[in-house]
Amino acid sequence: MNLLHNIENIFHITVQYGILTLEFIGFCVLIFTAISCLMKWVKKDEHAQLSLARGIALALEFKLGGEVLRTVIVRDKEELLVLGAIVLIRAALTFLIHWEIVSEEKKLHNGETKNK
C-alpha cells in the first residue's frame, strides 16, 4: 500500500510539473509574440495583426494543453466543473482566433492580388 501511495505522489508531482511547463511555454510564447508584433506594428507592417493572432492561438494551445493535463489529477466534481468551463472558454477563444486568422489571411491575400 505504501508503494502505491509513493507512485501516486510521483505521478501527481510529474503532472504538476507538466502543467507548469505547458503554462510557462504558453506565457513565453504570448510575451514573445506581443513584443515582436509591437515592433512590427511600429514599423507599419500589415502582417502584424495576423502574426499576433497566430501567436495568441499558439499560446492558447499550450495553455489548453495544461488544462487538459490538469484533468488527470482532479479529485472532486466542483473542481472538474470549473476546469471544464475553463477548457470550454479557451477552446472557444482558440476557435475565434483561428477564424480571425483565416479571414485576415483572405484579406491580405486579396490585397496582394489587387496590387499585382
N, C-alpha and C positions, 0 to 999 in steps of 0.2 A: 504494500500500500504506500509505503514511503517512496519507493521508486517511481510509482505512478504520479505522486504529488510533485516530485522533483522534475519529471518530464513535463508535466503541465506548467510548472513555473518557467522552465526553459522555453517552452513553446510561447507562453504569454510574453516573456521578455523579447523573444525574437520577433513576434508580431508587432510589439510596441516599437521596436527599432525600425522595422519595415515601414510602419505608418509614419514615424518621424522622418525617415529618409524620403519617402514619397512626398510628404508635405513640404519638406525643405527644398526638394528639387522643384516643386511647383512654385514655391516662393521665389527661388533664384531665377527661374525662367521668367516669371512675371516682372521682377525688378529689372533684369537684363533687357527684356522686351520694352519696357516702359522707357528706359534710358535711351536705348538705340532708336526707338520711334520718336522720341522727343528731339533727338538730333536730326532725324530725317525730316520732321515737321519744320524745324527751324530752317533747314536747307530747302524748304518748299518742295520736297519730294512727294509726288502724287500717290506713291505707294505706301506712305506712312500709315494710313488708316488700315489698309489691308494687312500690313505687317503686324500692327498692333492687335488686330482681330485674331490673326493666326497665333500669335504669342499667347494671348489670353486663352484661346482654345486649348493650346498645348498645356498651359499651366493648369487649367481646369481638369484636363485629363489626368494629370498626376495627382491632383487633389482628390478627384473622384476615385482613383485607384487606392488612395489612402483610406477613403471612406469604405470602400468595398472590403479592404483588408480588415478594417475595424469591425466589420460584421462577424468576423471569426471569433472575437473574444467578448461579444455582447452577452450579458448574463440575464437581463430581465426584459420584460415586454415594453416597458416605457422607454427604456434606452433604445430598443430596437425601432420603436415608432419615430423617435426623434432622429435617429440615424437614417431611417427610410425617407423621412421628409427632407433631410439634407441632401441625400443622394438624388431624390427627385428634382429638387431645386437646381442642383449642379448639372444634372442631365439636361434639364430644360434650358439652362443658360448655355450649355455646350451646343445644343441644337440650334438655338437662336443665333449664336455666334457663327456657327457653320453656315447657316442661311445667309447671314450678313456677308460672310466671306464670298460665297457663291455670287451674290448679287453685286458685290464690289468688283469681283473679277470680271463679270459680264460688262459692267460699266466701264472698267478700264480697257477691256478688250474692244468694246465698241468705239471708245475714244481713240484708241490706237489705229483702228481700221479706218476711221474717218480722216485721220491725219495723213494717211498714206495715199 
